[in-house]
Amino acid sequence: MIYVTRLNGKQFALNPDLIELMEETPDTVITLTGGNKYVVSEAIEILIERIAEFRRRCYQTYKVEEQ
């Protein structure tokens, strides 16, 4: 989950796996696969960075030591 901020300042967590589309109109609108839309204060670049960090946390690669 990533945290995003509504225009009224309230934060909520969003599942980035459900994001279908993000657009700036000029506010950032996130459209989920189910059709729900959320207007948030973060820029798309910030959201992409948060999603990338979320993916890094979820899909960490583990090094196997050679013997």
HTML snippet that shows the backbone in 3Dmol.js (N, CA, C, O; Angstrom):
<script src="https://3Dmol.org/build/3Dmol-min.js"></script>
<div id="view" style="width:600px;height:400px;position:relative"></div>
<script>
const pdb = `
ATOM      1  N   MET A   1       0.840  -1.175   0.000  1.00  0.00           N
ATOM      2  CA  MET A   1       0.000   0.000   0.000  1.00  0.00           C
ATOM      3  C   MET A   1       0.889   1.244   0.000  1.00  0.00           C
ATOM      4  O   MET A   1       1.982   1.251   0.566  1.00  0.00           O
ATOM      5  N   ILE A   2       0.387   2.291  -0.651  1.00  0.00           N
ATOM      6  CA  ILE A   2       1.068   3.580  -0.627  1.00  0.00           C
ATOM      7  C   ILE A   2       0.109   4.604  -0.018  1.00  0.00           C
ATOM      8  O   ILE A   2      -1.110   4.480  -0.136  1.00  0.00           O
ATOM      9  N   TYR A   3       0.679   5.607   0.629  1.00  0.00           N
ATOM     10  CA  TYR A   3      -0.138   6.671   1.195  1.00  0.00           C
ATOM     11  C   TYR A   3      -0.256   7.811   0.196  1.00  0.00           C
ATOM     12  O   TYR A   3       0.729   8.224  -0.417  1.00  0.00           O
ATOM     13  N   VAL A   4      -1.479   8.313   0.041  1.00  0.00           N
ATOM     14  CA  VAL A   4      -1.763   9.472  -0.794  1.00  0.00           C
ATOM     15  C   VAL A   4      -2.600  10.445   0.015  1.00  0.00           C
ATOM     16  O   VAL A   4      -3.189  10.078   1.032  1.00  0.00           O
ATOM     17  N   THR A   5      -2.648  11.699  -0.447  1.00  0.00           N
ATOM     18  CA  THR A   5      -3.330  12.747   0.310  1.00  0.00           C
ATOM     19  C   THR A   5      -4.446  13.356  -0.526  1.00  0.00           C
ATOM     20  O   THR A   5      -4.225  13.821  -1.644  1.00  0.00           O
ATOM     21  N   ARG A   6      -5.649  13.343   0.039  1.00  0.00           N
ATOM     22  CA  ARG A   6      -6.775  14.016  -0.625  1.00  0.00           C
ATOM     23  C   ARG A   6      -6.536  15.524  -0.603  1.00  0.00           C
ATOM     24  O   ARG A   6      -5.672  16.005   0.129  1.00  0.00           O
ATOM     25  N   LEU A   7      -7.286  16.257  -1.390  1.00  0.00           N
ATOM     26  CA  LEU A   7      -7.116  17.709  -1.440  1.00  0.00           C
ATOM     27  C   LEU A   7      -7.461  18.377  -0.111  1.00  0.00           C
ATOM     28  O   LEU A   7      -7.005  19.489   0.157  1.00  0.00           O
ATOM     29  N   ASN A   8      -8.264  17.712   0.727  1.00  0.00           N
ATOM     30  CA  ASN A   8      -8.609  18.277   2.036  1.00  0.00           C
ATOM     31  C   ASN A   8      -7.550  17.965   3.099  1.00  0.00           C
ATOM     32  O   ASN A   8      -7.729  18.316   4.265  1.00  0.00           O
ATOM     33  N   GLY A   9      -6.447  17.308   2.706  1.00  0.00           N
ATOM     34  CA  GLY A   9      -5.348  17.031   3.626  1.00  0.00           C
ATOM     35  C   GLY A   9      -5.399  15.670   4.293  1.00  0.00           C
ATOM     36  O   GLY A   9      -4.440  15.283   4.961  1.00  0.00           O
ATOM     37  N   LYS A  10      -6.474  14.942   4.135  1.00  0.00           N
ATOM     38  CA  LYS A  10      -6.607  13.614   4.756  1.00  0.00           C
ATOM     39  C   LYS A  10      -5.811  12.595   3.951  1.00  0.00           C
ATOM     40  O   LYS A  10      -5.874  12.571   2.722  1.00  0.00           O
ATOM     41  N   GLN A  11      -5.064  11.756   4.658  1.00  0.00           N
ATOM     42  CA  GLN A  11      -4.295  10.703   4.002  1.00  0.00           C
ATOM     43  C   GLN A  11      -5.061   9.394   4.029  1.00  0.00           C
ATOM     44  O   GLN A  11      -5.834   9.125   4.949  1.00  0.00           O
ATOM     45  N   PHE A  12      -4.832   8.582   2.998  1.00  0.00           N
ATOM     46  CA  PHE A  12      -5.369   7.224   2.990  1.00  0.00           C
ATOM     47  C   PHE A  12      -4.412   6.328   2.231  1.00  0.00           C
ATOM     48  O   PHE A  12      -3.577   6.802   1.461  1.00  0.00           O
ATOM     49  N   ALA A  13      -4.540   5.029   2.452  1.00  0.00           N
ATOM     50  CA  ALA A  13      -3.673   4.050   1.806  1.00  0.00           C
ATOM     51  C   ALA A  13      -4.372   3.500   0.571  1.00  0.00           C
ATOM     52  O   ALA A  13      -5.580   3.262   0.577  1.00  0.00           O
ATOM     53  N   LEU A  14      -3.597   3.305  -0.482  1.00  0.00           N
ATOM     54  CA  LEU A  14      -4.133   2.857  -1.764  1.00  0.00           C
ATOM     55  C   LEU A  14      -3.297   1.678  -2.253  1.00  0.00           C
ATOM     56  O   LEU A  14      -2.071   1.686  -2.147  1.00  0.00           O
ATOM     57  N   ASN A  15      -3.972   0.671  -2.786  1.00  0.00           N
ATOM     58  CA  ASN A  15      -3.281  -0.488  -3.337  1.00  0.00           C
ATOM     59  C   ASN A  15      -2.801  -0.142  -4.746  1.00  0.00           C
ATOM     60  O   ASN A  15      -3.627   0.000  -5.647  1.00  0.00           O
ATOM     61  N   PRO A  16      -1.489  -0.003  -4.964  1.00  0.00           N
ATOM     62  CA  PRO A  16      -1.000   0.401  -6.277  1.00  0.00           C
ATOM     63  C   PRO A  16      -1.218  -0.659  -7.363  1.00  0.00           C
ATOM     64  O   PRO A  16      -1.142  -0.346  -8.551  1.00  0.00           O
ATOM     65  N   ASP A  17      -1.486  -1.897  -6.971  1.00  0.00           N
ATOM     66  CA  ASP A  17      -1.762  -2.939  -7.958  1.00  0.00           C
ATOM     67  C   ASP A  17      -3.083  -2.689  -8.680  1.00  0.00           C
ATOM     68  O   ASP A  17      -3.318  -3.253  -9.749  1.00  0.00           O
ATOM     69  N   LEU A  18      -3.944  -1.853  -8.111  1.00  0.00           N
ATOM     70  CA  LEU A  18      -5.252  -1.591  -8.705  1.00  0.00           C
ATOM     71  C   LEU A  18      -5.285  -0.325  -9.555  1.00  0.00           C
ATOM     72  O   LEU A  18      -6.323   0.007 -10.127  1.00  0.00           O
ATOM     73  N   ILE A  19      -4.163   0.385  -9.644  1.00  0.00           N
ATOM     74  CA  ILE A  19      -4.120   1.622 -10.424  1.00  0.00           C
ATOM     75  C   ILE A  19      -4.095   1.291 -11.908  1.00  0.00           C
ATOM     76  O   ILE A  19      -3.247   0.533 -12.379  1.00  0.00           O
ATOM     77  N   GLU A  20      -5.033   1.870 -12.628  1.00  0.00           N
ATOM     78  CA  GLU A  20      -5.084   1.706 -14.080  1.00  0.00           C
ATOM     79  C   GLU A  20      -4.517   2.931 -14.792  1.00  0.00           C
ATOM     80  O   GLU A  20      -3.857   2.810 -15.824  1.00  0.00           O
ATOM     81  N   LEU A  21      -4.783   4.122 -14.227  1.00  0.00           N
ATOM     82  CA  LEU A  21      -4.427   5.355 -14.912  1.00  0.00           C
ATOM     83  C   LEU A  21      -4.181   6.457 -13.895  1.00  0.00           C
ATOM     84  O   LEU A  21      -4.881   6.547 -12.886  1.00  0.00           O
ATOM     85  N   MET A  22      -3.170   7.307 -14.165  1.00  0.00           N
ATOM     86  CA  MET A  22      -2.944   8.518 -13.379  1.00  0.00           C
ATOM     87  C   MET A  22      -2.803   9.668 -14.367  1.00  0.00           C
ATOM     88  O   MET A  22      -2.087   9.558 -15.362  1.00  0.00           O
ATOM     89  N   GLU A  23      -3.491  10.772 -14.086  1.00  0.00           N
ATOM     90  CA  GLU A  23      -3.406  11.927 -14.977  1.00  0.00           C
ATOM     91  C   GLU A  23      -3.452  13.210 -14.163  1.00  0.00           C
ATOM     92  O   GLU A  23      -4.046  13.250 -13.086  1.00  0.00           O
ATOM     93  N   GLU A  24      -2.819  14.263 -14.684  1.00  0.00           N
ATOM     94  CA  GLU A  24      -2.838  15.576 -14.043  1.00  0.00           C
ATOM     95  C   GLU A  24      -3.727  16.494 -14.863  1.00  0.00           C
ATOM     96  O   GLU A  24      -3.510  16.687 -16.059  1.00  0.00           O
ATOM     97  N   THR A  25      -4.744  17.065 -14.193  1.00  0.00           N
ATOM     98  CA  THR A  25      -5.764  17.829 -14.945  1.00  0.00           C
ATOM     99  C   THR A  25      -6.160  19.160 -14.295  1.00  0.00           C
ATOM    100  O   THR A  25      -7.356  19.413 -14.444  1.00  0.00           O
ATOM    101  N   PRO A  26      -5.497  20.021 -13.651  1.00  0.00           N
ATOM    102  CA  PRO A  26      -4.126  19.971 -13.167  1.00  0.00           C
ATOM    103  C   PRO A  26      -3.958  19.160 -11.891  1.00  0.00           C
ATOM    104  O   PRO A  26      -2.833  18.781 -11.563  1.00  0.00           O
ATOM    105  N   ASP A  27      -5.044  18.875 -11.151  1.00  0.00           N
ATOM    106  CA  ASP A  27      -4.914  17.991  -9.991  1.00  0.00           C
ATOM    107  C   ASP A  27      -4.649  16.572 -10.484  1.00  0.00           C
ATOM    108  O   ASP A  27      -5.003  16.216 -11.608  1.00  0.00           O
ATOM    109  N   THR A  28      -4.031  15.780  -9.640  1.00  0.00           N
ATOM    110  CA  THR A  28      -3.738  14.400 -10.012  1.00  0.00           C
ATOM    111  C   THR A  28      -4.963  13.542  -9.742  1.00  0.00           C
ATOM    112  O   THR A  28      -5.485  13.518  -8.627  1.00  0.00           O
ATOM    113  N   VAL A  29      -5.415  12.842 -10.768  1.00  0.00           N
ATOM    114  CA  VAL A  29      -6.566  11.945 -10.664  1.00  0.00           C
ATOM    115  C   VAL A  29      -6.061  10.520 -10.869  1.00  0.00           C
ATOM    116  O   VAL A  29      -5.424  10.212 -11.877  1.00  0.00           O
ATOM    117  N   ILE A  30      -6.357   9.654  -9.895  1.00  0.00           N
ATOM    118  CA  ILE A  30      -5.984   8.248  -9.975  1.00  0.00           C
ATOM    119  C   ILE A  30      -7.245   7.459 -10.278  1.00  0.00           C
ATOM    120  O   ILE A  30      -8.235   7.565  -9.554  1.00  0.00           O
ATOM    121  N   THR A  31      -7.218   6.667 -11.344  1.00  0.00           N
ATOM    122  CA  THR A  31      -8.349   5.804 -11.700  1.00  0.00           C
ATOM    123  C   THR A  31      -7.936   4.368 -11.432  1.00  0.00           C
ATOM    124  O   THR A  31      -6.892   3.909 -11.895  1.00  0.00           O
ATOM    125  N   LEU A  32      -8.777   3.661 -10.673  1.00  0.00           N
ATOM    126  CA  LEU A  32      -8.504   2.265 -10.365  1.00  0.00           C
ATOM    127  C   LEU A  32      -9.177   1.352 -11.385  1.00  0.00           C
ATOM    128  O   LEU A  32     -10.034   1.792 -12.152  1.00  0.00           O
ATOM    129  N   THR A  33      -8.787   0.093 -11.389  1.00  0.00           N
ATOM    130  CA  THR A  33      -9.321  -0.856 -12.362  1.00  0.00           C
ATOM    131  C   THR A  33     -10.830  -1.030 -12.223  1.00  0.00           C
ATOM    132  O   THR A  33     -11.496  -1.353 -13.207  1.00  0.00           O
ATOM    133  N   GLY A  34     -11.380  -0.826 -11.048  1.00  0.00           N
ATOM    134  CA  GLY A  34     -12.823  -0.950 -10.833  1.00  0.00           C
ATOM    135  C   GLY A  34     -13.602   0.290 -11.238  1.00  0.00           C
ATOM    136  O   GLY A  34     -14.831   0.297 -11.176  1.00  0.00           O
ATOM    137  N   GLY A  35     -12.891   1.355 -11.657  1.00  0.00           N
ATOM    138  CA  GLY A  35     -13.563   2.576 -12.084  1.00  0.00           C
ATOM    139  C   GLY A  35     -13.574   3.679 -11.053  1.00  0.00           C
ATOM    140  O   GLY A  35     -13.910   4.815 -11.387  1.00  0.00           O
ATOM    141  N   ASN A  36     -13.217   3.389  -9.802  1.00  0.00           N
ATOM    142  CA  ASN A  36     -13.171   4.439  -8.773  1.00  0.00           C
ATOM    143  C   ASN A  36     -12.084   5.435  -9.115  1.00  0.00           C
ATOM    144  O   ASN A  36     -11.020   5.069  -9.614  1.00  0.00           O
ATOM    145  N   LYS A  37     -12.370   6.723  -8.837  1.00  0.00           N
ATOM    146  CA  LYS A  37     -11.416   7.793  -9.108  1.00  0.00           C
ATOM    147  C   LYS A  37     -11.133   8.548  -7.817  1.00  0.00           C
ATOM    148  O   LYS A  37     -12.029   8.788  -7.008  1.00  0.00           O
ATOM    149  N   TYR A  38      -9.868   8.916  -7.644  1.00  0.00           N
ATOM    150  CA  TYR A  38      -9.450   9.672  -6.477  1.00  0.00           C
ATOM    151  C   TYR A  38      -8.625  10.856  -6.936  1.00  0.00           C
ATOM    152  O   TYR A  38      -7.719  10.714  -7.758  1.00  0.00           O
ATOM    153  N   VAL A  39      -8.942  12.034  -6.398  1.00  0.00           N
ATOM    154  CA  VAL A  39      -8.170  13.239  -6.675  1.00  0.00           C
ATOM    155  C   VAL A  39      -7.234  13.438  -5.490  1.00  0.00           C
ATOM    156  O   VAL A  39      -7.674  13.510  -4.343  1.00  0.00           O
ATOM    157  N   VAL A  40      -5.938  13.526  -5.779  1.00  0.00           N
ATOM    158  CA  VAL A  40      -4.938  13.619  -4.717  1.00  0.00           C
ATOM    159  C   VAL A  40      -4.024  14.810  -4.975  1.00  0.00           C
ATOM    160  O   VAL A  40      -3.971  15.343  -6.084  1.00  0.00           O
ATOM    161  N   SER A  41      -3.310  15.215  -3.936  1.00  0.00           N
ATOM    162  CA  SER A  41      -2.457  16.399  -4.049  1.00  0.00           C
ATOM    163  C   SER A  41      -1.056  16.091  -4.569  1.00  0.00           C
ATOM    164  O   SER A  41      -0.366  17.006  -5.019  1.00  0.00           O
ATOM    165  N   GLU A  42      -0.616  14.841  -4.524  1.00  0.00           N
ATOM    166  CA  GLU A  42       0.726  14.482  -4.978  1.00  0.00           C
ATOM    167  C   GLU A  42       0.830  14.541  -6.503  1.00  0.00           C
ATOM    168  O   GLU A  42      -0.132  14.266  -7.220  1.00  0.00           O
ATOM    169  N   ALA A  43       2.006  14.902  -6.973  1.00  0.00           N
ATOM    170  CA  ALA A  43       2.282  14.876  -8.413  1.00  0.00           C
ATOM    171  C   ALA A  43       2.505  13.422  -8.851  1.00  0.00           C
ATOM    172  O   ALA A  43       2.847  12.565  -8.037  1.00  0.00           O
ATOM    173  N   ILE A  44       2.311  13.166 -10.124  1.00  0.00           N
ATOM    174  CA  ILE A  44       2.470  11.811 -10.654  1.00  0.00           C
ATOM    175  C   ILE A  44       3.883  11.288 -10.400  1.00  0.00           C
ATOM    176  O   ILE A  44       4.056  10.114 -10.073  1.00  0.00           O
ATOM    177  N   GLU A  45       4.890  12.142 -10.545  1.00  0.00           N
ATOM    178  CA  GLU A  45       6.267  11.703 -10.338  1.00  0.00           C
ATOM    179  C   GLU A  45       6.475  11.181  -8.915  1.00  0.00           C
ATOM    180  O   GLU A  45       7.180  10.192  -8.712  1.00  0.00           O
ATOM    181  N   ILE A  46       5.867  11.839  -7.942  1.00  0.00           N
ATOM    182  CA  ILE A  46       5.961  11.400  -6.541  1.00  0.00           C
ATOM    183  C   ILE A  46       5.273  10.052  -6.370  1.00  0.00           C
ATOM    184  O   ILE A  46       5.799   9.165  -5.698  1.00  0.00           O
ATOM    185  N   LEU A  47       4.103   9.897  -6.973  1.00  0.00           N
ATOM    186  CA  LEU A  47       3.370   8.637  -6.871  1.00  0.00           C
ATOM    187  C   LEU A  47       4.139   7.483  -7.509  1.00  0.00           C
ATOM    188  O   LEU A  47       4.167   6.377  -6.971  1.00  0.00           O
ATOM    189  N   ILE A  48       4.755   7.742  -8.646  1.00  0.00           N
ATOM    190  CA  ILE A  48       5.542   6.698  -9.305  1.00  0.00           C
ATOM    191  C   ILE A  48       6.702   6.272  -8.407  1.00  0.00           C
ATOM    192  O   ILE A  48       7.005   5.083  -8.309  1.00  0.00           O
ATOM    193  N   GLU A  49       7.348   7.231  -7.757  1.00  0.00           N
ATOM    194  CA  GLU A  49       8.442   6.905  -6.846  1.00  0.00           C
ATOM    195  C   GLU A  49       7.938   6.080  -5.654  1.00  0.00           C
ATOM    196  O   GLU A  49       8.603   5.135  -5.231  1.00  0.00           O
ATOM    197  N   ARG A  50       6.780   6.431  -5.119  1.00  0.00           N
ATOM    198  CA  ARG A  50       6.214   5.655  -4.005  1.00  0.00           C
ATOM    199  C   ARG A  50       5.852   4.235  -4.436  1.00  0.00           C
ATOM    200  O   ARG A  50       6.049   3.280  -3.685  1.00  0.00           O
ATOM    201  N   ILE A  51       5.326   4.107  -5.645  1.00  0.00           N
ATOM    202  CA  ILE A  51       4.982   2.782  -6.158  1.00  0.00           C
ATOM    203  C   ILE A  51       6.250   1.953  -6.353  1.00  0.00           C
ATOM    204  O   ILE A  51       6.272   0.769  -6.019  1.00  0.00           O
ATOM    205  N   ALA A  52       7.306   2.570  -6.892  1.00  0.00           N
ATOM    206  CA  ALA A  52       8.574   1.863  -7.082  1.00  0.00           C
ATOM    207  C   ALA A  52       9.138   1.402  -5.742  1.00  0.00           C
ATOM    208  O   ALA A  52       9.632   0.280  -5.633  1.00  0.00           O
ATOM    209  N   GLU A  53       9.072   2.257  -4.722  1.00  0.00           N
ATOM    210  CA  GLU A  53       9.554   1.881  -3.389  1.00  0.00           C
ATOM    211  C   GLU A  53       8.709   0.751  -2.811  1.00  0.00           C
ATOM    212  O   GLU A  53       9.247  -0.165  -2.188  1.00  0.00           O
ATOM    213  N   PHE A  54       7.402   0.804  -3.007  1.00  0.00           N
ATOM    214  CA  PHE A  54       6.510  -0.272  -2.568  1.00  0.00           C
ATOM    215  C   PHE A  54       6.916  -1.593  -3.209  1.00  0.00           C
ATOM    216  O   PHE A  54       6.992  -2.617  -2.530  1.00  0.00           O
ATOM    217  N   ARG A  55       7.176  -1.574  -4.500  1.00  0.00           N
ATOM    218  CA  ARG A  55       7.571  -2.797  -5.224  1.00  0.00           C
ATOM    219  C   ARG A  55       8.924  -3.312  -4.731  1.00  0.00           C
ATOM    220  O   ARG A  55       9.121  -4.521  -4.608  1.00  0.00           O
ATOM    221  N   ARG A  56       9.859  -2.395  -4.448  1.00  0.00           N
ATOM    222  CA  ARG A  56      11.160  -2.817  -3.914  1.00  0.00           C
ATOM    223  C   ARG A  56      10.992  -3.514  -2.575  1.00  0.00           C
ATOM    224  O   ARG A  56      11.662  -4.510  -2.302  1.00  0.00           O
ATOM    225  N   ARG A  57      10.097  -2.993  -1.735  1.00  0.00           N
ATOM    226  CA  ARG A  57       9.872  -3.622  -0.428  1.00  0.00           C
ATOM    227  C   ARG A  57       9.216  -4.984  -0.576  1.00  0.00           C
ATOM    228  O   ARG A  57       9.539  -5.909   0.171  1.00  0.00           O
ATOM    229  N   CYS A  58       8.305  -5.122  -1.522  1.00  0.00           N
ATOM    230  CA  CYS A  58       7.557  -6.373  -1.677  1.00  0.00           C
ATOM    231  C   CYS A  58       8.348  -7.455  -2.389  1.00  0.00           C
ATOM    232  O   CYS A  58       8.189  -8.639  -2.093  1.00  0.00           O
ATOM    233  N   TYR A  59       9.193  -7.061  -3.320  1.00  0.00           N
ATOM    234  CA  TYR A  59       9.872  -8.039  -4.172  1.00  0.00           C
ATOM    235  C   TYR A  59      11.385  -7.929  -4.030  1.00  0.00           C
ATOM    236  O   TYR A  59      12.109  -7.843  -5.021  1.00  0.00           O
ATOM    237  N   GLN A  60      11.848  -7.933  -2.791  1.00  0.00           N
ATOM    238  CA  GLN A  60      13.286  -7.852  -2.553  1.00  0.00           C
ATOM    239  C   GLN A  60      13.962  -9.112  -3.084  1.00  0.00           C
ATOM    240  O   GLN A  60      13.424 -10.214  -2.978  1.00  0.00           O
ATOM    241  N   THR A  61      15.128  -8.934  -3.645  1.00  0.00           N
ATOM    242  CA  THR A  61      15.902 -10.091  -4.084  1.00  0.00           C
ATOM    243  C   THR A  61      16.851 -10.495  -2.966  1.00  0.00           C
ATOM    244  O   THR A  61      17.440  -9.648  -2.294  1.00  0.00           O
ATOM    245  N   TYR A  62      16.984 -11.758  -2.785  1.00  0.00           N
ATOM    246  CA  TYR A  62      17.834 -12.275  -1.743  1.00  0.00           C
ATOM    247  C   TYR A  62      19.088 -12.872  -2.373  1.00  0.00           C
ATOM    248  O   TYR A  62      19.005 -13.634  -3.336  1.00  0.00           O
ATOM    249  N   LYS A  63      20.239 -12.523  -1.829  1.00  0.00           N
ATOM    250  CA  LYS A  63      21.497 -13.050  -2.338  1.00  0.00           C
ATOM    251  C   LYS A  63      21.758 -14.402  -1.677  1.00  0.00           C
ATOM    252  O   LYS A  63      21.605 -14.563  -0.466  1.00  0.00           O
ATOM    253  N   VAL A  64      22.143 -15.339  -2.479  1.00  0.00           N
ATOM    254  CA  VAL A  64      22.496 -16.667  -1.968  1.00  0.00           C
ATOM    255  C   VAL A  64      24.014 -16.741  -1.975  1.00  0.00           C
ATOM    256  O   VAL A  64      24.661 -16.524  -3.000  1.00  0.00           O
ATOM    257  N   GLU A  65      24.558 -17.049  -0.826  1.00  0.00           N
ATOM    258  CA  GLU A  65      26.013 -17.152  -0.740  1.00  0.00           C
ATOM    259  C   GLU A  65      26.472 -18.449  -1.369  1.00  0.00           C
ATOM    260  O   GLU A  65      25.907 -19.516  -1.127  1.00  0.00           O
ATOM    261  N   GLU A  66      27.518 -18.333  -2.190  1.00  0.00           N
ATOM    262  CA  GLU A  66      28.087 -19.525  -2.794  1.00  0.00           C
ATOM    263  C   GLU A  66      28.986 -20.214  -1.776  1.00  0.00           C
ATOM    264  O   GLU A  66      29.662 -19.560  -0.982  1.00  0.00           O
ATOM    265  N   GLN A  67      28.983 -21.526  -1.812  1.00  0.00           N
ATOM    266  CA  GLN A  67      29.824 -22.276  -0.869  1.00  0.00           C
ATOM    267  C   GLN A  67      31.032 -22.830  -1.552  1.00  0.00           C
ATOM    268  O   GLN A  67      31.854 -23.490  -0.916  1.00  0.00           O
TER     269      GLN A  67
END
`;
const viewer = $3Dmol.createViewer("view");
viewer.addModel(pdb, "pdb");
viewer.setStyle({}, {cartoon: {color: "spectrum"}});
viewer.zoomTo();
viewer.render();
</script>
